[in-house]
Structure formats: structure tokens, C-alpha cells
Amino acid sequence: MKALKVVFLWHMHQPDYRDAETGEFVLPWVYLHALKDYSDMAAHLESHPKMRAVVNFVPSLVDQLDDYRRQFETGTFRDPMLALLGRPDFDTLDDGERRLIVERCFHANQATMIEPFAPFRHLYEIHKQALETKSAFDFTPAMLADLITWYNLSWIGEIERRNSPVFAELSKKGQDFTAADRLRLRAYIGSVVSGIIPRYRALAERGQIELSATPFSHPLAPLLISFSSARDATPSIDLPNVPDYPGGAERVRAHLTQARAAHAAWFGSTPEGIWPAEGAVSESLLKLLAEADVRWTATSAAVLANSLRTGPSRAPMEDEELYHGYRVANAPGPVVFFRNEKLSDLIGFEYRSWWAGDAARDFVSRLEAIRARIPVGETRVVSVILDGENAWEYFPYNGFFFFRELYARLENHADIEPATFSGYLAAHPGAERHVHRLAAGSWVYGNFRKWIGTPDKNRAWELLCAAKQTYDLFCAAGAPPDTERILRGCESSDWFWWFGDFDPNGAVSAFDALFRRNLRALYRALGEAPPAALAEPVSHGGGAPESHGAMQRST
């Protein structure tokens, strides 16, 4: 038995981009990431059958993927980008449709998704020059048809590109795309997107991956339970001007129950592990996970460091302490694994600029160095946890060569074994260590400052708390049937991520508008007039300028 196990957890998550009342997709990132990233990540695993990994799907993402499947089956599209792609005549577009195409279709990584394609690059340069010179330029109907076609072509994953006749033929044609071309492309997109859930289910059923889940709409669970948990890692943090989120623990229970039931319906089994949104944990959350019979969860090394060391002069955590699962004395329940920050961030942020072979060799050599320090007869586990979607657009060829090299080296390594968390626990019962307490924190610097503590973030919490109080008043007499679904979406952590700080202004304003739109929908579903405060932006500037051609992305 190999002494070092390495568990990759690929976290698949996008916020719910649907208008809570109409069901229309306000932003297209779910189908685009499915086309480029969820498809490629499945294909890498399919082509390396001895690899093992955990793939974490947030239920609100899978719900949207299933929604897209139904749209493709019925031919009725509630995503305006897909509806426009299939328009037979671009001469009849109205001003809003023309503006939407131009505003949306340059949201792609310039270096890796626009520059490689000369016709797309030409359209980009025209638009860029018009913006820089502040000159009026009207794209012709033919140019708009080419633009939306190239936008969708550029989002096709690298492995799909290498195997797809549709991509080969349309990219070779380059311009003057016809309605038949666009319909063919849309049908191809539908086949890829509709195949995502079955492909991952098949990988799980043959034992190659473990599928885990997150509470349904990706809520920041420790803050829903108690705002004061933010003071565990940041004692002086400013909190919202309300005592706590009303009934937060019950809401977390509801998200957990709904997540596990939905996951079982989509993938055929109940998940044994839960990756909490943003790796955010607290002892109170562990108790709720224990109630739900969750076997394992995970968070960051910074949380372990805060849990092991107390006092102002605490010693740094030893690396060796990281390579175990832990049980928490004050919160019996799931085993907690802790993310290796350096290894995870090398993949997420640094290897993009390396030659693929050098990056894979460097990563494996770091694992080998850990393996060399393991005492004879003992086993350690290294947890590598990061988004399974957002990093790859920065890699050449969507990370194709990096994954080919990395997975090939690991699946045949003599001393390192790719594993899953449940597989590790089954093979090593009772091997976990114990920690006296679990510090509350997340995978972002071990604290909650990304979601609470600034005026804008706190104001967002206050608006949500007020809506929840109204919801609770109606629940006493029986709330209308759709309101729980709307409330669940409003409780997502993603809204609070974007307010204030240094995020791009365009992304902040888009998420701000959707958050307030959903809160207004909740009031209307309850038969109440939305408060006037929801007409005003939560965030009042201070973000970073929007870079031309940059994609607005979730965490």
C-alpha cells in the first residue's frame, strides 16, 4: 500500500443566474463553463482511467445544467445568448439585442480565447478601437452573426475542439456564418451541455471519482448560523446592525437536506462528503453535518493553523500536521480534511505561465518530497482543492497539456496514489487525528472578511435579514409555494463576495443588480411591496476598473 495519498477535489460552482420570477438566464456562465470546463475535466478523467478524484457539484449549478438540458430538448430558450444564436435573421435585431451581443461577446480571455482566432481577433480590434477613440461604430448584421458564433466557438473546450467536426468546419470557414451554421453550432452545444451530468455519473458509478455536494445554493453556512463566527478569526471585524440571520441554523439544515436529496436524484446516490461553500466551517456547522450523517468535510490549512495554535505568540503550524484527517473533540461528526494551500494555488494561479511538462514535474516532485518524510509503515493524505472551472482559461489550450502530463505521471507513480476522501477513510479506519477545537473560517485566508465586515457587505446582510423576517411572518400562516426557492437563492454566498473590495466594477454591478432583483421577487411572491431601499445599489463604487475583454467570473 502506497504511503502517500493525494486527493484532488475539483469544486464545480456557478451562482444561480436565473431571474427568480421569469426563469430567464441573466448571465450565460453555466452553459459556457459546461462547454469549456466541465466537459474537458470529465474528458481528462475518462482518458486516464487509473486517476481518482473528488468532484464537488453545487446543487444550484446542477439544477441550472438540468434546466439547460430541458431548454435544448424543447427548443424554448430562456438564455438570450442561445436564443440569439439561433435567430434566422440578424437584420431584424432590435437595439437591445444588438447591444447585448456586443457587450457580452467579448467577455473571454483575450490571450487564450480571442487571439488564437484571426476573425474573432479582427472583430475584437474593431470594437477596442471604437472604445478607445470613443467613436460610434455599428456592427453590421453579418458582423454580429459572426461575433456571436465566434464567441460560442471560443468557449468550446480544448478536447472537444480536437474531436468536433462542428468546431473544425466552422472555425475553418471563419466568417459569413449562416443561420444553418448557427443552428448546427447550437445543437452541438446542447449535446455537450446535456451530457455533463451523465458523464460524471458514469465516472462515479465505475468508481473512478467520488461525487460530493455543497448545501444547495452555496450559502456561507457559519454566517447564516451566527454572524459572531466571523470574530473567531477577526476579533475586531464590524458586523451588520442586526443580531443574527433569523432562523439561520434551520436554513442551513434545509440547504443540506435539499442538496442531498437532489444530488441522489441526479447522480444515483447520496453524497458521503460535503464541501461547504467557500470551505467555510465552524463547530456549529459540524454539528449540523453530523446530524445529516455526513462522513467527511474539508476546509483550508489556515483554519487548521488557527485551530491548533492559540494565543498571540502562537508557533507556526508544522507541515506534517496538515497531512491527516481530523476529528474535532467539541463537535463529533465528520472527519475534516485540510487543503494544502501551496499545491492548490500553484495549479490555480502559477502553473498557467509554465511549460506544461515542467509544471507537472514540479508538482509531482513536491509530492515526492512529502512522501520522503513519511515514517516507515505510516500513511499520509495531501488534499489539493480548487475550482474546477475558473483557472483553465489562463492556461494555454485550456490546460490540456498540463492535465495530460500531470495525470499520466500520477496514475502510474510507484509511491503516490491518487485517491478519494471516502476511499481513504475506508482504507484507513481510525487513522485520523484529534483537535480540541475547530476555528471558524474559510479557504480565503482562514477568515470571513470576503463576505462580511465592510459597509457594503453588511448592508447586503441587513437587506437579506429584513426579507427573511418578512418571509417568517408569512410562514406562520403558510408562505406561498415558490417563496422558499426564491429565498434559497437569495441566501447564496456569491452576492456578498462581490460587494466592495477590489473586484471589477462591471462584475460588482451585475451581481448587485441580480441580488436586489431576487430580493424584490421574494417580497412580491409574499404579496408585499419591495422596500424602496432595494431600488438603490448596495455597492457604491470603489471596485477595480473593468478590463476590456475580461470575463466576469464567479469564485
N, C-alpha and C positions, 0 to 999 in steps of 0.2 A: 504494500500500500504506500502511495507516494506521500511524503511528509508535508508538502505544501499544496493546499487547495487555493485556487483563485476563482472567486465568484464575480462575474460581471453582472451588474444589474442595469439594464437599459430601461430608462424611465420614459414612457411614451405619454405625452400630455400636451393638449392644447385646450384653452378655455372654451366654454360654450359660446360660440359666435352667433347663435341664433337670436333673433328678436323674440322676446318671451311671448309676445301676443300673436305675431304673424307667422312665426317659424322661419322667416326669411334669414338666410345667412348674411350677416353684415360684413364679415371678412371671410376670405377663402382659404385660410391656412390649413384647415383639416384636410381637404382633398388634395391640396398641393403637397403637404408633408407625406400623405399616404402615397402619392405618385412617386415622390423622390426618395423619401427616407424609410418609411415603414416597409416599403417594398424591397429596397436594397438591403435593409438589415435582415429581413427574412431570407433573402437570396444568399447572403453571406453564410448564414447558418445552414441553409439547405445544401450548399456546396462544400461544407466542412462537417460531415455527419458525426465526427467524434468530438466536436466542440459542445460545451454545455454552457448555459447562461440562464439568468432570470430575466424575463421580460415583464415589465410592470405596465399594465394598461389602466389608465384612469377611466372609470366607467362613463363619465361625461364625454370623453373622447370617443369611446366605442359606440356610445349612443349616437353621436354625430356621424361616425362612419356608417352605421346601420341606416341612418337617415339618408345619406348619400346613396347607399345601395338601393333604397326604395325609389329615390328620385330617378336613378338610371333605369330601373325596371319599368317605371310608369311613364317616363319621358316628360314628367312635370317637374321643372327645375325651380327650386326656391333659392338657389345660389345665382345671383345675377351674372356672375362671370361665366358660368356654364350655360345659362340661358342665352347670353350674348354670343358665345362661341358658336352656337347652333343657329343663329339668326340667318335666314336665307338671303336677306338684302340689307347691306350696310348703308345703302343710300337713304334709308328711311329712319336711321337712328335719330333720336331727339338730342337736344343739347346735353341733358343729364347723362345719357348713355355714352355719348362721345367723351364727355369729361371723365366719366368713370373709367373708361378704357385707358385713357392717357394717364390718369392719376394712379391707377393700380398696376399697370403692366410694366412699369419699370422698377417695381419692388422685387428686385432679385439681386444677388451678389454680382457686382459688375465684373470682377476679375474671373470668376469661375462659371457664371451663368449667362453673361451677356457678351463679353469679349470673344469667347471662342466661336461665335456665330456671326459672320460678317453682315448678313442682312439685319439681324437684331441690333448689332453694334451701330449700324448706319442709322436706324431709327432712333436709337439712344442718343447719338451725337446731335441729330437734328433737334431733339427735344432739349438736350442740355444747352445747346447754343441759344435756343429761344429763351430759356430760363435765365441764362447768364446775361443776355443782352436786353432782357425784358421786352422782347419783340413779340408781336402777335403772330402765331403760326397755327394754321388749321390743317390738321391731318386730313387727307382725302379719305373717302370711304375705303378705297383699296389699301391705303396705308394702315388704317385702323384694323381692317381684316387681317393684314399681315402681322400687325403688332400683337393682337390677342392670340393669334396662332403661335407666334414665336414665344410669347410669354408661357403658354402651356407646354410647348416643346422643351423650353429651357428647364422646366421643373420635372421632367422625366428623369428618373434615377439612372445612374450610370449602367447598371446591369440591364435594366430594361432597354436602354438605348442600344446596347450591344446585341440585343436579341429581337428587337422590334422592327418588323418591316415598315410599320407606320412611321416610326421616327426616321428610319433610313430614307424613305421615299420623300417625306415632306421636307426634311432638312436639306436633302439634295435639291429639291425644287426651289426652295429658298424664298420665293415671293409669289405674288399674284395667286394666293390661295383661294380656291373656290368654296362655295357652300358645301359641296360634296367632300372636299378636303377637310373642312372644319367638322362636319358631322362624323366623318371617319375618325378623326382625332378624338372627338368627344366620346364616341363609342369605345375606343381603346382605353381612354382614361377610366371609363366606367368599369371595364373588365379588370383593370389593376386595382382600383379602389374597392370594388366589391369582393375581390379576392383576399383582402388583407386579413380579415377575421378567420376565414377558413384556413389560410396558410399557417397562421400562428397556432391555431387549434391543432392542426396536424402535427406541427413540431412538438407540441406538448404531449399529444397522445402517443407519440413514439418515444417519449422520454428524453428528448434532446434538450428541451427547455422546461423551466418551471414558470408558470404564469402567476403573477401576483397582482394585487389591486391596491387602490387608494380609496379612502372614503369618497363617496360618489362624485361630488362636484369639486373635489380638491380644496376642502376648507382648511384653514390654518387652525387645526383642532385645539391645540393648547390655549390659543387666544379665545376661541369660542367658549371653552370651559372656564377660563379666568384670565382677564387682562393682566392680572398681577404676575402671571407666569413670566411676562416679559422682564420683570425686575430680577429674576433669578440670575441672568447673565449680565443685565444692565441695570443696576440698582437705581440710578438717577433718572431713568427714562420717563418722559412725560406720557401720561395715559389719557384716554378720552375722558370727557366730562360726564361719564355715566358709570355706574358701579361695575357692571359686567354685562356681557351679552345675555339677554333674557333666555333662560332655559337652554343654555349652551350645551350642557352635557347631554341632554336628551336629543338635541340636534345632531351631535356627533354620533350618538347611538343610531339615529335614523340614517345618517350617511353610511355608516358601516353596514347596517342591515340591508339597505338598498343596494350597496355596492356588491356585497357577497351574493345576493340573490341574482342580480343582473349578470355578474361575472359567470355564475353557474349556467345561466340560460344561454349565454353567448359561447362559452368555451367548454361546457360539459362537466365542469367540476367546480367545487367551492375552493377559493384560494386559501392555501395554508399560511401565506405570508401577506403582510400589509406594509407597503412603503407609504408612510404618512406624507401628506402634502408637504413639500419643501423639507422633507426629513425632519419635520418639527415634532418634537416629543416632549412629554412631561410625565411625571409619575401618575397624574390623574388620567392621562390618555392611556398609559399602560394598563391601568385597571379596567378601562373600557374595552381594550383589546383582549384582555384576559376573559372578560365576560363573553366575548364573541368567539372564544376558543381559537384565537389567532396563535399560530405556533411560533412565528418569528416576525421581527420588525427590524428596521435599520435607521441609522442617522449618521452624523458626522463625527470625525475624530475630535473636533473641538468640544463636542458635547461630552465625550468620554473624558477628555482632559479636565473639563470643569467638574465632572462627577468624581474623579479620582483625587483631585487636588483641591484643598480648601485653604482659606487664609490668604492674606495679602502677599506673602512671600513664597507662594507655592512653587514647588520644583516642577520643571517641565516633565511632561509625560514621556516615559521611555517608549521607543518604537515597538519593542516586543509586546507591550501591553495591548497594542492595537489588534493583534492577530488572533483574537479569540472571540467567541460569542460570550455574552454576559447575561446573567440573571440579576435582577435588582431586588435587594432584600425587602425594601418597603413596598414593592409593587410586584408581587409574584405574578407570573404570567409568561408572556412570550420571551424568547431569547432575543437579545438585542445585539446586532452586528454594527460595526462602526467603519465608516468609509475611510479608505486611505486617500487623503486629500491630494498628496503629491502625484500619485499614479493616476488618479482620476483626472486631475487638472492637466497633466501632461497630454492626455488624449483630448480633453475638451478645449484646450487653449494653445498648446505649444507645438504639438507634432504637425500641425497643419503646414508649418513652414519648413519641415524636414523632408528629406528624401524618404519615401515610404519604407524601404528596407532598413535604413539607418534608424528610423523611429521604432520599428518593430523589434530590431535587435536591442536597442536601448531599453525598451520596456521589459523585454524578457530578461535582460541582464540584471535589471533591478530586482525582478522576482528571484533570480538565481542568487543574488546577494542575500536576500531574506532567507531563502532556503538553506544557505550555507551556515546560518546562525542557529538553526533549529537543533536542539539536543537530540541525540540518537533515541529512537523509539517514540518520539512525540510528533504531533501534527499541529499545524497552524493553518489559519484561513485568512486570506487577503481579500478585502471587499473593495471592488472597483465599481463605483456607482456614478452615473452621469446621464444626462439627457440622451435619448436615442435618436434625436432628430435635429437639434439646433447646431451642432458643431460641423456637420459634414459639408455644408455649402462652402466653408472656408478651406476645405481640403481640395487639392486637385482631384478631379474626377470623382467628386463626392465621397472621397475616402476609399475608393475601390482598391487601390494597390496597397494601402495601409492595412486594410482588413484582410486582404488575401495573404499578405506576409505574416501578420500577427496570428491569425487563426491557424495557419499552416504550422507555424513554429510551436504553438501551444498544444494543438491536438496530438502531436507526436513527441512531446517532450518527455525525457526519461524521468525527471524528478518533480515536475509540476503538473498538477491535474486540474483542468477546468471542471467546475462543479456548480451545483445549485445550493441554496441555503438549506432547503429541506433534505436534499441528498446528503449534505454534510452532517446535519443533525442525526439522520438515520444511521450513518456510518460511524458516528462518534457520540453515542448517547452519554450524557453526563459529563462531557468534556468541557462544558462552559465554566467560566469563572463567575465570581460574585462581586458585585459592587454595592456598597452600603446605600447609596442614593443615586438617582438619575437627575442630573441638572436639566432644567428646561432649556431647550434651544433648538436650532435648525441647522441645515447644512450650509447656511450662509453665515460664516464667521461664528457659528455657535450661538447666535442670538436671534432676536425677532425684529431688529431695527428696520429691516426691509419692508415690514408690514404694519408697523405701529410706531408712534413716538414723535412724528412730525405733525405740524398743524394740519396739513392736507390729509395725511393718513388717518389721524384721529377724527377729523371731521367726517371722513367716509364711514368710520365705525359708528359715529353718532347717528348718521343718517340711517344706517342699517339697523341699529338698535331701535330707533323710533319706528321704523317699518315693522320690525318684529313685535314690538309692543302692540301695534295696531292689529297685526296678524293674531296675536294671542287673545285679544279681546273678541275677535270673531270666532276663534277656535272654540271658545267656551260654549258658543251656540251652534258650532259646526261650520267650519270655513268652506267656501265654495271649492269644488273638487280640484281645480287646476292650480290653486294657490300654493300648495306645498311644493310642486315642481318649480314654480317661479321663485319661491323663497330659497329653495335649494341652490339654484343658480346664483342668486344674489350673495350667497354665503361663500362663494369661491375665494380663495386667497389671491387670485390673479388681479382683482381690482385694486387691492391695497398695495401690491408690488409696484404698480406704475405711478402712483401719486407722488409728486415732488421728486426730490433727489436729482439725479443727473441723467435720467432716461430721455430719449429723443422726444421732442415736443409733439411730433405727429402721433407717436405711439401713445403718449400720455393722453392726448385729447381724444383719441379713438376709444381707449378703454374707459376714460371718464364718461364719455357720452353713452356708451353701452351700459355701464353700471347704473347711471341715472335713469336710462330708458327702462331697464329691468325693474328698478325700484318703483317707477311710476306705474309700470304694468301690474306690479303686485298690489298697489293701492287700488287701481281700477278693478282688478279681479275681486277685491274685497268690497267693492261698491263704494269706495271712498275717493274723494278728490285728492290727487297727489299734492303734497305741500309745495308752496312756492319755492322753497329752498332747492328743490330738485330741478328747477329751471336754470340754476346757476352752476357753472363748472365747479367741481370740487377742488381741482388744482388750478392755481392762478399763475402759471409760468414758473420759470426757474430751471426748466429742463434743458437738455442739450439741443443744439440745432439739429435739424433733420438733414442727414447726408443724402445727397441725390443718389438714387439707385439702391439705397439700403433697404432691406426688408424689415418691416416692423414685426417683431417676434415676441412670442411668449417666453417664459422661463423654461 
